[in-house]
Amino acid sequence: MHIEFKKGNIYFEEHGQGDTLVLLHGYAESMKIWAGFQKTLARHHHVVLIDLPGHGKSDMIDKVHSMELMADCVKAVIDHLKIKCVTIAGHSMGGYVSLAFARKYGKFIKGLGLFHSTSLADTDEVKEKREQTVNILKKDHKDFLHGFIPSLFAPETKDIFQEEIHQLIQEASKISSESLIAAQLGMKDRTSTLDVLINASFPVMFIAGQKDSRLPFENIWVQMALTETAHALILRNVGHMGFIEAKIQTLDYLDSFAKACFKI
């Protein structure tokens, strides 16, 4: 299904009945990353999947896709469905969007899930790397994806999931370079949302991989410690892609977390 948002179309799907669980994908992904989770989660929840702007079947909205713009897009879908409260969980960039949503629309939140994500803003070094990535994307975004996506997996799992890596690259290659750049610029410009975690009155789920090359585990550990309502799943030999690298563990944990959020 589509809704119009800022003169573009945003694609979403809904599955199952019950309390609403919104799932957001990460950078260079689409709602398809949740295909292995969707059926199980829909047994107990009303699962809403959204393709964020410029990804999947959703249109590019602007030259910069800020986390706040994407959060507004999520809110537009929720309003369209007349939903009053949600548990929202996002992978990587989807976690940044979930945090931006929690800051702007906290009264709608029953629970927040960070799936290999962080509340911290980019360091100057990471911002510089994003600028370099933008220049690479302008030249050959498909070549970039062939190097970027395998790097998200832990060394221990990369060889095991070659087929899944190939599928992720194929799907990501359908995204335009302009959309990939818009998301990179949005992530580069995002501000810290650590205050959202510190002041959270709702449960916050952290799923973190100790072999995550994108997010230093020590930074995630500090955020867990500062979040009074934290629930944490730490995955030892897993990188940035726990929904693939540790599917059963992460699915069970997310399912249990979402159930608990609506019992409080």
ZABA-541402 format. One record per residue (C-alpha): x, y, z; residue in three letters. Coordinates in pm, 1 decimal, always signed. Layout:
       xx       yy       zz resn
        X        Y        Z  ALA
...
//
This chain:
       xx       yy       zz resn
     +0.0     +0.0     +0.0  MET
   +105.6   +357.9    -57.5  HIS
    +32.6   +691.0   +105.1  ILE
   +127.5  +1032.6    -26.3  GLU
   +391.7  +1210.9   +177.7  PHE
   +539.3  +1548.0    +77.8  LYS
   +445.2  +1495.9   -290.6  LYS
   +593.7  +1148.0   -297.4  GLY
   +465.6   +797.7   -225.9  ASN
   +563.5   +592.9    +77.9  ILE
   +509.8   +218.3    +62.1  TYR
   +407.1    +14.5   +365.5  PHE
   +255.0   -321.1   +454.8  GLU
    +61.0   -445.0   +756.9  GLU
    +29.7   -802.4   +877.7  HIS
   -150.4   -967.8  +1168.5  GLY
   -365.3   -823.8  +1442.6  GLN
   -315.7   -698.1  +1795.6  GLY
    -84.9   -434.5  +1939.3  ASP
   +120.3   -254.9  +1675.1  THR
   +488.7   -323.1  +1616.3  LEU
   +651.4    -93.1  +1358.8  VAL
   +971.4   -225.4  +1198.9  LEU
  +1214.2     -0.7  +1012.6  LEU
  +1500.1   -117.2   +791.7  HIS
  +1848.6    +27.0   +771.0  GLY
  +2056.0   +204.5   +509.3  TYR
  +2053.5    +51.8   +158.5  ALA
  +1786.4   -195.0   +273.7  GLU
  +1410.1   -226.2   +247.9  SER
  +1129.0   -385.6   +445.2  MET
  +1234.7   -714.1   +284.3  LYS
  +1498.0   -757.6   +557.1  ILE
  +1210.8   -848.4   +790.4  TRP
  +1076.8  -1125.7   +564.7  ALA
  +1212.2  -1394.0   +797.6  GLY
  +1051.5  -1225.0  +1100.7  PHE
   +718.6  -1113.1   +962.2  GLN
   +518.3  -1437.4   +979.8  LYS
   +619.5  -1521.7  +1337.9  THR
   +570.0  -1168.7  +1469.4  LEU
   +230.7  -1135.4  +1300.7  ALA
    +99.4  -1424.4  +1512.9  ARG
    +89.6  -1195.3  +1815.7  HIS
   +120.9   -841.0  +1678.7  HIS
    -10.4   -602.0  +1418.8  HIS
   +316.0   -564.8  +1226.8  VAL
   +365.3   -252.1  +1017.6  VAL
   +657.1   -252.6   +773.9  LEU
   +764.6    +71.4   +604.0  ILE
  +1002.3   +142.4   +317.6  ASP
  +1175.7   +461.4   +426.7  LEU
  +1208.4   +744.9   +171.3  PRO
  +1422.4   +654.5   -128.9  GLY
  +1440.5   +287.9    -29.2  HIS
  +1244.1    -13.8   -148.2  GLY
   +923.8    +98.6   -319.3  LYS
   +914.6   +445.0   -159.0  SER
   +996.3   +762.7   -349.1  ASP
  +1286.9   +993.1   -284.1  MET
  +1144.4  +1297.6   -104.2  ILE
  +1431.1  +1548.2    -84.3  ASP
  +1801.7  +1589.8   -152.9  LYS
  +1867.0  +1522.4   +215.9  VAL
  +1662.7  +1262.9   +402.2  HIS
  +1702.2  +1375.2   +761.8  SER
  +1610.7  +1140.1  +1042.2  MET
  +1333.6  +1383.1  +1140.3  GLU
  +1188.8  +1378.0   +787.8  LEU
  +1186.3   +999.5   +793.5  MET
  +1025.3  +1004.3  +1140.0  ALA
   +752.6  +1230.1  +1000.3  ASP
   +703.9   +975.9   +722.9  CYS
   +653.5   +700.4   +982.6  VAL
   +407.7   +920.9  +1169.8  LYS
   +213.7   +979.5   +847.5  ALA
   +173.0   +603.2   +801.6  VAL
    +64.5   +557.9  +1164.3  ILE
   -188.6   +839.7  +1132.2  ASP
   -319.6   +690.1   +808.2  HIS
   -378.8   +360.4   +989.3  LEU
   -537.6   +544.2  +1286.2  LYS
   -297.9   +380.7  +1532.1  ILE
   -276.3   +536.9  +1879.0  LYS
    +38.0   +372.8  +2018.3  CYS
   +325.1   +158.4  +1889.2  VAL
   +636.6    -27.8  +1977.1  THR
   +889.8    +79.7  +1716.7  ILE
  +1215.7    -94.3  +1632.2  ALA
  +1473.9    -12.4  +1369.9  GLY
  +1787.4   -165.1  +1228.1  HIS
  +2088.1    +70.3  +1208.9  SER
  +1957.6   +382.4  +1026.6  MET
  +1607.6   +263.0  +1114.0  GLY
  +1712.1   +292.8  +1478.4  GLY
  +1816.4   +654.9  +1420.7  TYR
  +1471.5   +717.1  +1272.0  VAL
  +1304.9   +539.6  +1566.3  SER
  +1492.3   +766.1  +1807.7  LEU
  +1392.8  +1075.3  +1610.3  ALA
  +1032.8   +950.4  +1619.2  PHE
  +1053.7   +898.0  +1996.0  ALA
  +1182.8  +1252.7  +2044.9  ARG
   +908.3  +1411.2  +1831.7  LYS
   +618.5  +1177.3  +1907.5  TYR
   +700.4  +1021.4  +2243.3  GLY
   +338.1   +999.3  +2356.9  LYS
   +277.8   +735.2  +2087.6  PHE
   +561.2   +511.1  +2209.9  ILE
   +510.2   +194.7  +2415.9  LYS
   +858.3    +61.1  +2348.5  GLY
  +1169.1   +140.5  +2143.8  LEU
  +1404.3   -111.3  +1985.1  GLY
  +1756.7    -36.6  +1864.6  LEU
  +1871.3   -318.3  +1639.4  PHE
  +2245.8   -257.7  +1592.3  HIS
  +2194.5   +115.3  +1627.1  SER
  +2305.1   +407.6  +1842.3  THR
  +2180.0   +734.2  +1986.5  SER
  +2516.5   +905.1  +1939.1  LEU
  +2581.8  +1154.5  +1661.2  ALA
  +2860.1  +1090.3  +1411.6  ASP
  +3210.0  +1185.0  +1520.0  THR
  +3405.0  +1423.5  +1296.1  ASP
  +3594.2  +1124.2  +1161.0  GLU
  +3274.3   +940.0  +1066.0  VAL
  +3128.7  +1255.3   +909.8  LYS
  +3437.8  +1282.1   +691.5  GLU
  +3398.0   +917.2   +589.3  LYS
  +3035.6   +985.1   +493.9  ARG
  +3148.7  +1271.6   +270.2  GLU
  +3394.8  +1034.5   +106.6  GLN
  +3115.3   +780.9    +63.9  THR
  +2898.7  +1044.1   -105.3  VAL
  +3176.2  +1107.7   -359.2  ASN
  +3207.5   +734.0   -423.2  ILE
  +2829.7   +699.5   -464.9  LEU
  +2829.0   +973.8   -725.9  LYS
  +3077.6   +773.3   -934.2  LYS
  +2956.5   +413.6   -895.0  ASP
  +2705.9   +328.4   -623.6  HIS
  +2681.5    -38.1   -723.7  LYS
  +3055.1    -88.3   -681.7  ASP
  +3030.4    +72.7   -338.3  PHE
  +2756.1   -169.5   -232.4  LEU
  +2968.0   -472.5   -327.8  HIS
  +3223.8   -366.5    -69.1  GLY
  +2995.5   -209.0   +189.1  PHE
  +2741.1   -486.8   +248.7  ILE
  +2985.9   -775.7   +314.1  PRO
  +3169.0   -550.9   +563.9  SER
  +2856.7   -544.5   +781.5  LEU
  +2899.4   -911.8   +872.6  PHE
  +3135.8  -1049.9  +1133.7  ALA
  +3443.1  -1233.1  +1000.6  PRO
  +3301.9  -1553.0  +1152.8  GLU
  +2973.7  -1526.8   +959.9  THR
  +3066.6  -1366.7   +627.5  LYS
  +3141.1  -1694.9   +448.3  ASP
  +2833.4  -1865.6   +593.4  ILE
  +2591.0  -1605.9   +456.5  PHE
  +2723.8  -1551.6   +104.5  GLN
  +2380.9  -1614.0    -50.1  GLU
  +2215.1  -1362.5   +182.4  GLU
  +2490.1  -1107.9   +110.2  ILE
  +2433.2  -1153.8   -263.3  HIS
  +2058.8  -1095.8   -217.8  GLN
  +2118.7   -782.5     -9.8  LEU
  +2350.4   -642.7   -276.8  ILE
  +2097.6   -716.8   -550.0  GLN
  +1819.5   -543.7   -357.8  GLU
  +2037.0   -245.2   -262.5  ALA
  +2146.7   -201.5   -624.9  SER
  +1786.9   -107.4   -712.7  LYS
  +1819.0   +206.8   -498.7  ILE
  +1930.3   +516.1   -689.1  SER
  +2260.7   +682.0   -606.8  SER
  +2067.1  +1001.7   -530.4  GLU
  +1860.5   +823.6   -264.2  SER
  +2166.9   +662.1   -109.5  LEU
  +2335.1  +1003.1    -95.6  ILE
  +2025.5  +1166.1    +58.7  ALA
  +2031.2   +909.3   +340.3  ALA
  +2407.2   +945.2   +394.7  GLN
  +2369.6  +1321.2   +429.7  LEU
  +2077.1  +1275.9   +667.5  GLY
  +2278.4  +1042.4   +888.6  MET
  +2581.4  +1273.5   +881.4  LYS
  +2374.9  +1569.6  +1001.1  ASP
  +2182.2  +1391.8  +1275.8  ARG
  +2221.8  +1511.4  +1633.9  THR
  +2263.2  +1302.2  +1947.9  SER
  +1945.0  +1149.4  +2087.1  THR
  +2108.7  +1014.7  +2402.6  LEU
  +1865.4  +1226.3  +2604.8  ASP
  +1578.8  +1016.8  +2463.9  VAL
  +1735.4   +705.5  +2618.7  LEU
  +1825.3   +870.6  +2949.5  ILE
  +1472.0  +1009.5  +2993.3  ASN
  +1282.0   +713.6  +2847.0  ALA
   +969.4   +617.7  +3041.7  SER
   +914.8   +323.0  +2805.6  PHE
  +1122.4     +3.8  +2767.4  PRO
  +1424.0    +30.2  +2537.0  VAL
  +1566.5   -275.3  +2362.5  MET
  +1930.2   -295.9  +2257.0  PHE
  +2047.4   -572.6  +2025.1  ILE
  +2422.4   -543.7  +1978.5  ALA
  +2691.4   -750.1  +1808.0  GLY
  +3033.8   -763.7  +1969.4  GLN
  +3194.1   -792.5  +1623.0  LYS
  +3003.6   -495.1  +1478.7  ASP
  +3249.2   -299.4  +1261.0  SER
  +3011.1     -3.6  +1232.8  ARG
  +2924.5    +57.4  +1597.7  LEU
  +3193.1    +21.1  +1865.2  PRO
  +3050.8   -213.8  +2125.9  PHE
  +3189.0     -8.0  +2413.7  GLU
  +2974.4   +288.5  +2300.1  ASN
  +2660.9    +74.3  +2298.0  ILE
  +2746.3    -62.4  +2641.9  TRP
  +2763.9   +290.1  +2784.3  VAL
  +2423.9   +374.6  +2634.2  GLN
  +2274.1    +61.2  +2786.3  MET
  +2410.4   +161.4  +3127.3  ALA
  +2260.1   +509.6  +3099.0  LEU
  +1915.6   +378.8  +3001.4  THR
  +1717.0   +294.0  +3312.7  GLU
  +1458.4    +95.1  +3113.5  THR
  +1711.9    -99.8  +2904.1  ALA
  +1666.3   -457.6  +2785.3  HIS
  +1976.2   -595.8  +2614.4  ALA
  +2069.5   -887.9  +2392.3  LEU
  +2444.6   -910.5  +2332.6  ILE
  +2557.5  -1132.9  +2046.7  LEU
  +2914.7  -1256.1  +2074.3  ARG
  +3025.2  -1356.9  +1721.8  ASN
  +2786.9  -1130.3  +1533.4  VAL
  +2847.2   -811.5  +1337.0  GLY
  +2593.1   -552.0  +1224.8  HIS
  +2337.9   -791.3  +1075.5  MET
  +2194.3   -989.7  +1364.8  GLY
  +1861.9  -1046.4  +1189.3  PHE
  +2059.8  -1272.1   +953.6  ILE
  +2363.9  -1372.8  +1159.6  GLU
  +2156.8  -1469.6  +1466.2  ALA
  +1803.8  -1490.0  +1329.2  LYS
  +1643.5  -1717.6  +1588.7  ILE
  +1790.9  -1534.9  +1887.6  GLN
  +1701.3  -1189.6  +1761.7  THR
  +1351.9  -1287.3  +1645.8  LEU
  +1266.0  -1447.8  +1979.5  ASP
  +1403.8  -1150.4  +2171.5  TYR
  +1217.9   -893.5  +1962.0  LEU
   +893.6  -1092.4  +1990.2  ASP
   +922.7  -1117.6  +2368.5  SER
  +1018.5   -751.2  +2401.1  PHE
   +719.7   -632.6  +2196.2  ALA
   +481.6   -845.9  +2401.3  LYS
   +623.7   -708.2  +2727.0  ALA
   +590.0   -345.0  +2615.1  CYS
   +213.3   -367.6  +2594.8  PHE
   +176.4   -545.1  +2930.6  LYS
   +329.6   -258.4  +3124.6  ILE
//
